[in-house]
Amino acid sequence: MEKRTTVGDCFVTGKSNFPLILLVILCKVKVLYIRIEYEKEYWRFSIMAGKILGTTVYYDADCNLGKLEGKKITILGYGSQGHAHALNLKENGFDVTIGLRKGSSSWAAAEEQGLPVKETAEAVKGADIVMVLIPDELQADVYATDIAPNLKEGAYLAFAHGFNIHFGKIVPREDINVFMVAPKGPGHLVRRTYQEGSGVPCLYAVEKNPSGDTEEVALAWASGVGGGRSGILETNFKSETETDLFGEQAVLCGGVTELIKTGFEVLTEAGYEPINAYFECLHEMKLIIDLIYEGGFQKMRHSISNTAEYGDYLVGPKVITADTKEAMRQVLKDIQTGKFADEFLADSKAGQPFLKEHRKAAAEHEIEAVGAELRGLMSWLK
């Protein structure tokens, strides 16, 4: 009687069963792999809305991309955010046109990616959705001259930052739907993560909704650019604008750069080598921020020495004092009242004298020259 061997659900017979057994095993492995990949995709697209700290978070399964189908989409601007929104939506199969000023240096780049490009006014004509991704200081004038006169009745006007809507620099007609989708990351990250199969979380908000479906359109847009793969969180124009400006000014840009620069100056003025001052005050900042980014203050403090942690608790409050907190409150007040917005726009209309003066001074600071030399030693940056 021939020996029968069981492999999975199959019986094989004979003396030379090894090739057949191997084939069956490989088939089983392949089926298992396909099933795993299918389930990964299923769960990725079937996660439903939930709550984080009281805020509703939406995912791809909650969004109806059909709200963008058949609509003519115009994106004004092809910079960091513009190229990411445009290419991600294009790869989702949507009808995307880029609107640029005549002679824009971005014109050729957009065309090379297969996107139709028109001058701003022409791109707006007939568009169902117009996403404004040009600099804040230019938006109001462009809206008055090129967008408003050409915006079709019942169109959707969209932004990635609430600045001009919130501060009343742009006031759309009553028939216009207004929403915002703000990815919480720079454009290159929005694009790269999308291509890798993930995405950057997005905030969304609806300011005006005469059509009754603006929220659905906003969620579809956020999903289309990749936000639904990681989470789309609801906000409003006021909150997004004021917290974004405060974070930039008091912490992320103004606060951090002044802290680094002042620490560098204290050390070099005390006679320490600029190289050491650069490493201790600027270079190692990324190491600390990466740890905080990955696991909060707790992970950072778990990773540093006891000496560093003790100094953290002892000295931090001496540098960031009650007076510093009060100054931050005044920064927030200037944002809330519109004082900062008015000053910023006035400087822009005057040719940016304040911005250009301080940009020049910052570029000439010793820390920049030292950094340029030291970064030449860092092969991983090249």
SULFENZI-V33311 format. One record per pair of residues at least 24 apart in sequence whose C-alpha atoms are under 10 Angstrom apart, sorted by the first residue. I is the first residue (numbers start at 1). J is the second residue. If there is no record, write none. Layout:
{{I & J} {I & J}}
This chain:
{{44 & 198} {44 & 228} {44 & 229} {44 & 230} {45 & 228} {45 & 229} {47 & 228} {47 & 229} {47 & 231} {49 & 231} {49 & 232} {49 & 233} {50 & 231} {50 & 233} {51 & 233} {52 & 233} {55 & 233} {55 & 234} {55 & 235} {56 & 231} {56 & 232} {56 & 233} {56 & 234} {56 & 235} {57 & 201} {57 & 202} {57 & 203} {57 & 228} {57 & 230} {57 & 231} {57 & 232} {57 & 233} {57 & 234} {58 & 201} {58 & 202} {58 & 219} {58 & 222} {58 & 223} {58 & 227} {58 & 228} {58 & 229} {58 & 230} {58 & 231} {58 & 232} {58 & 233} {58 & 234} {59 & 201} {59 & 219} {59 & 222} {59 & 223} {59 & 226} {59 & 227} {59 & 228} {59 & 229} {59 & 230} {59 & 231} {59 & 232} {59 & 233} {60 & 219} {60 & 220} {60 & 222} {60 & 223} {60 & 224} {60 & 226} {60 & 227} {60 & 228} {60 & 229} {60 & 230} {60 & 231} {60 & 232} {61 & 223} {61 & 228} {61 & 229} {62 & 216} {62 & 219} {62 & 220} {62 & 223} {62 & 228} {62 & 232} {63 & 215} {63 & 216} {63 & 217} {63 & 218} {63 & 219} {63 & 220} {63 & 221} {63 & 222} {63 & 223} {63 & 224} {63 & 228} {63 & 232} {64 & 216} {64 & 217} {64 & 218} {64 & 219} {64 & 220} {64 & 221} {64 & 223} {64 & 224} {65 & 92} {65 & 94} {65 & 216} {65 & 217} {65 & 218} {65 & 219} {65 & 220} {65 & 221} {65 & 222} {65 & 223} {65 & 224} {66 & 216} {66 & 217} {66 & 220} {67 & 213} {67 & 214} {67 & 216} {67 & 217} {67 & 218} {67 & 219} {67 & 220} {67 & 221} {68 & 93} {68 & 94} {68 & 95} {68 & 128} {68 & 129} {68 & 216} {68 & 217} {68 & 218} {68 & 220} {68 & 221} {68 & 224} {69 & 93} {69 & 94} {69 & 95} {69 & 220} {70 & 94} {70 & 95} {70 & 128} {71 & 95} {71 & 96} {71 & 126} {71 & 127} {71 & 128} {71 & 129} {72 & 96} {72 & 97} {72 & 123} {72 & 124} {72 & 125} {72 & 126} {72 & 127} {72 & 128} {72 & 129} {72 & 130} {73 & 97} {73 & 98} {73 & 123} {73 & 124} {73 & 126} {73 & 127} {73 & 128} {73 & 129} {73 & 130} {73 & 131} {73 & 156} {74 & 98} {74 & 99} {74 & 116} {74 & 117} {74 & 118} {74 & 120} {74 & 122} {74 & 123} {74 & 124} {74 & 125} {74 & 126} {74 & 127} {74 & 128} {74 & 129} {74 & 130} {74 & 131} {74 & 132} {74 & 157} {75 & 99} {75 & 100} {75 & 117} {75 & 120} {75 & 123} {75 & 124} {75 & 127} {75 & 129} {75 & 130} {75 & 131} {75 & 132} {75 & 133} {75 & 134} {75 & 158} {75 & 159} {76 & 100} {76 & 101} {76 & 117} {76 & 118} {76 & 119} {76 & 120} {76 & 121} {76 & 123} {76 & 124} {76 & 130} {76 & 131} {76 & 132} {76 & 133} {76 & 134} {76 & 139} {76 & 142} {76 & 147} {76 & 159} {77 & 101} {77 & 104} {77 & 106} {77 & 107} {77 & 110} {77 & 120} {77 & 131} {77 & 132} {77 & 133} {77 & 134} {77 & 135} {78 & 104} {78 & 105} {78 & 106} {78 & 107} {78 & 109} {78 & 110} {78 & 117} {78 & 133} {78 & 134} {79 & 106} {79 & 109} {79 & 110} {79 & 133} {79 & 134} {79 & 135} {79 & 187} {79 & 188} {80 & 133} {80 & 134} {80 & 186} {80 & 187} {80 & 188} {80 & 189} {80 & 190} {80 & 191} {81 & 133} {81 & 134} {81 & 160} {81 & 182} {81 & 183} {81 & 185} {81 & 186} {81 & 187} {81 & 188} {81 & 189} {81 & 190} {81 & 191} {82 & 110} {82 & 131} {82 & 132} {82 & 133} {82 & 134} {82 & 160} {82 & 187} {82 & 188} {83 & 109} {83 & 110} {83 & 113} {83 & 115} {83 & 133} {83 & 187} {83 & 188} {83 & 190} {83 & 191} {84 & 186} {84 & 187} {84 & 188} {84 & 189} {84 & 190} {84 & 191} {84 & 192} {84 & 194} {84 & 225} {84 & 226} {85 & 131} {85 & 133} {85 & 183} {85 & 187} {85 & 190} {85 & 191} {85 & 221} {85 & 222} {85 & 224} {85 & 225} {85 & 226} {86 & 110} {86 & 113} {86 & 115} {86 & 131} {86 & 191} {86 & 224} {86 & 225} {87 & 113} {87 & 114} {87 & 115} {87 & 191} {87 & 194} {87 & 225} {88 & 190} {88 & 191} {88 & 192} {88 & 194} {88 & 195} {88 & 223} {88 & 224} {88 & 225} {88 & 226} {89 & 221} {89 & 222} {89 & 223} {89 & 224} {89 & 225} {89 & 226} {90 & 114} {90 & 115} {90 & 224} {90 & 225} {91 & 195} {91 & 224} {91 & 225} {92 & 223} {92 & 224} {92 & 225} {93 & 224} {94 & 224} {96 & 127} {96 & 129} {96 & 130} {97 & 123} {97 & 124} {97 & 127} {97 & 130} {98 & 123} {98 & 124} {98 & 130} {98 & 131} {99 & 123} {99 & 124} {99 & 130} {99 & 131} {99 & 132} {99 & 133} {100 & 134} {101 & 142} {101 & 146} {119 & 146} {120 & 145} {120 & 146} {120 & 147} {120 & 150} {121 & 145} {121 & 146} {121 & 147} {121 & 148} {121 & 149} {121 & 150} {121 & 151} {122 & 146} {122 & 147} {122 & 150} {123 & 147} {123 & 150} {123 & 151} {124 & 148} {124 & 149} {124 & 150} {124 & 151} {124 & 152} {125 & 149} {125 & 150} {125 & 151} {125 & 152} {126 & 150} {126 & 151} {126 & 152} {126 & 153} {126 & 155} {127 & 151} {127 & 152} {127 & 153} {127 & 155} {127 & 156} {127 & 157} {128 & 152} {128 & 153} {128 & 154} {128 & 155} {128 & 156} {128 & 157} {129 & 154} {129 & 155} {129 & 156} {129 & 157} {129 & 158} {129 & 177} {129 & 178} {129 & 217} {130 & 155} {130 & 156} {130 & 157} {130 & 158} {130 & 159} {130 & 178} {131 & 156} {131 & 157} {131 & 158} {131 & 159} {131 & 160} {131 & 178} {131 & 179} {131 & 180} {131 & 181} {132 & 157} {132 & 158} {132 & 159} {132 & 160} {132 & 161} {132 & 180} {133 & 158} {133 & 159} {133 & 160} {133 & 161} {134 & 159} {134 & 160} {135 & 161} {136 & 161} {136 & 162} {136 & 163} {136 & 164} {136 & 169} {136 & 341} {136 & 344} {136 & 345} {137 & 163} {137 & 164} {137 & 169} {137 & 341} {137 & 344} {137 & 345} {137 & 346} {137 & 347} {137 & 348} {137 & 349} {138 & 164} {138 & 345} {138 & 348} {138 & 349} {139 & 163} {139 & 164} {139 & 169} {139 & 170} {140 & 164} {140 & 165} {140 & 168} {140 & 169} {140 & 170} {140 & 171} {141 & 169} {141 & 170} {142 & 170} {143 & 169} {143 & 170} {143 & 171} {143 & 172} {144 & 170} {144 & 171} {144 & 172} {147 & 172} {148 & 172} {148 & 173} {148 & 176} {151 & 176} {152 & 176} {153 & 177} {154 & 209} {154 & 210} {154 & 211} {155 & 210} {155 & 211} {156 & 208} {156 & 209} {156 & 210} {156 & 211} {156 & 214} {156 & 217} {156 & 218} {157 & 208} {157 & 214} {158 & 205} {158 & 206} {158 & 207} {158 & 218} {158 & 221} {159 & 204} {159 & 205} {159 & 237} {160 & 184} {160 & 202} {160 & 203} {160 & 204} {160 & 205} {160 & 240} {161 & 203} {161 & 204} {161 & 205} {161 & 237} {161 & 240} {161 & 241} {161 & 244} {162 & 205} {162 & 207} {162 & 236} {162 & 237} {162 & 238} {162 & 239} {162 & 240} {162 & 241} {162 & 242} {162 & 244} {163 & 237} {163 & 238} {163 & 240} {163 & 241} {163 & 242} {163 & 244} {163 & 245} {163 & 338} {163 & 341} {164 & 237} {164 & 241} {164 & 341} {165 & 207} {165 & 237} {165 & 238} {165 & 241} {166 & 207} {166 & 236} {166 & 237} {166 & 238} {166 & 239} {166 & 240} {166 & 241} {166 & 242} {166 & 338} {167 & 237} {167 & 238} {167 & 241} {167 & 335} {167 & 336} {167 & 337} {167 & 338} {167 & 341} {167 & 342} {168 & 338} {169 & 341} {169 & 342} {169 & 345} {172 & 208} {173 & 208} {174 & 208} {174 & 209} {174 & 210} {175 & 208} {175 & 209} {175 & 210} {175 & 211} {176 & 208} {176 & 209} {176 & 210} {176 & 211} {177 & 206} {177 & 207} {177 & 208} {177 & 209} {177 & 210} {177 & 211} {177 & 212} {177 & 213} {177 & 214} {177 & 215} {177 & 217} {178 & 205} {178 & 206} {178 & 207} {178 & 208} {178 & 209} {178 & 210} {178 & 214} {178 & 215} {178 & 218} {179 & 204} {179 & 205} {179 & 206} {179 & 207} {179 & 208} {179 & 209} {179 & 214} {179 & 215} {179 & 217} {179 & 218} {179 & 219} {179 & 236} {179 & 237} {180 & 204} {180 & 205} {180 & 206} {180 & 207} {180 & 215} {180 & 218} {180 & 219} {180 & 221} {180 & 222} {180 & 234} {180 & 235} {180 & 236} {180 & 237} {180 & 240} {181 & 205} {181 & 206} {181 & 218} {181 & 219} {181 & 220} {181 & 221} {181 & 222} {181 & 223} {181 & 225} {181 & 227} {181 & 232} {181 & 233} {181 & 234} {181 & 235} {182 & 222} {182 & 227} {182 & 232} {182 & 233} {182 & 235} {182 & 240} {183 & 222} {183 & 225} {183 & 226} {183 & 227} {183 & 232} {184 & 227} {190 & 225} {190 & 226} {190 & 227} {191 & 225} {191 & 226} {193 & 225} {193 & 226} {193 & 227} {193 & 229} {194 & 224} {194 & 225} {194 & 226} {194 & 227} {194 & 229} {195 & 226} {197 & 226} {197 & 229} {198 & 226} {198 & 227} {198 & 228} {198 & 229} {198 & 230} {199 & 223} {199 & 225} {199 & 226} {199 & 227} {199 & 228} {199 & 229} {199 & 230} {199 & 231} {200 & 225} {200 & 226} {200 & 227} {200 & 228} {200 & 229} {200 & 230} {200 & 231} {200 & 232} {201 & 225} {201 & 226} {201 & 227} {201 & 228} {201 & 229} {201 & 230} {201 & 231} {201 & 232} {201 & 233} {202 & 226} {202 & 227} {202 & 228} {202 & 229} {202 & 230} {202 & 231} {202 & 232} {202 & 233} {202 & 234} {202 & 235} {203 & 227} {203 & 231} {203 & 232} {203 & 233} {203 & 234} {203 & 235} {203 & 236} {203 & 240} {204 & 232} {204 & 233} {204 & 234} {204 & 235} {204 & 236} {204 & 237} {204 & 240} {205 & 233} {205 & 234} {205 & 235} {205 & 236} {205 & 237} {205 & 238} {205 & 239} {205 & 240} {206 & 234} {206 & 235} {206 & 236} {206 & 237} {207 & 236} {207 & 237} {207 & 238} {238 & 336} {239 & 336} {241 & 335} {241 & 336} {242 & 332} {242 & 333} {242 & 334} {242 & 335} {242 & 336} {242 & 337} {242 & 338} {243 & 332} {243 & 335} {243 & 336} {245 & 331} {245 & 332} {245 & 335} {245 & 336} {245 & 340} {245 & 341} {246 & 328} {246 & 329} {246 & 331} {246 & 332} {246 & 333} {246 & 334} {246 & 335} {246 & 336} {247 & 332} {249 & 328} {249 & 331} {249 & 332} {249 & 335} {250 & 324} {250 & 325} {250 & 327} {250 & 328} {250 & 329} {250 & 331} {250 & 332} {251 & 328} {255 & 328} {256 & 282} {256 & 285} {257 & 282} {257 & 362} {259 & 319} {259 & 320} {260 & 285} {260 & 367} {261 & 362} {261 & 365} {261 & 366} {261 & 367} {261 & 368} {264 & 366} {264 & 367} {265 & 365} {265 & 366} {265 & 367} {268 & 366} {274 & 366} {274 & 367} {274 & 369} {274 & 370} {274 & 371} {275 & 367} {275 & 370} {275 & 371} {275 & 373} {275 & 374} {277 & 367} {277 & 370} {278 & 366} {278 & 367} {278 & 368} {278 & 370} {278 & 371} {278 & 374} {279 & 370} {279 & 371} {279 & 374} {281 & 367} {282 & 367} {282 & 371} {283 & 371} {283 & 374} {283 & 375}}
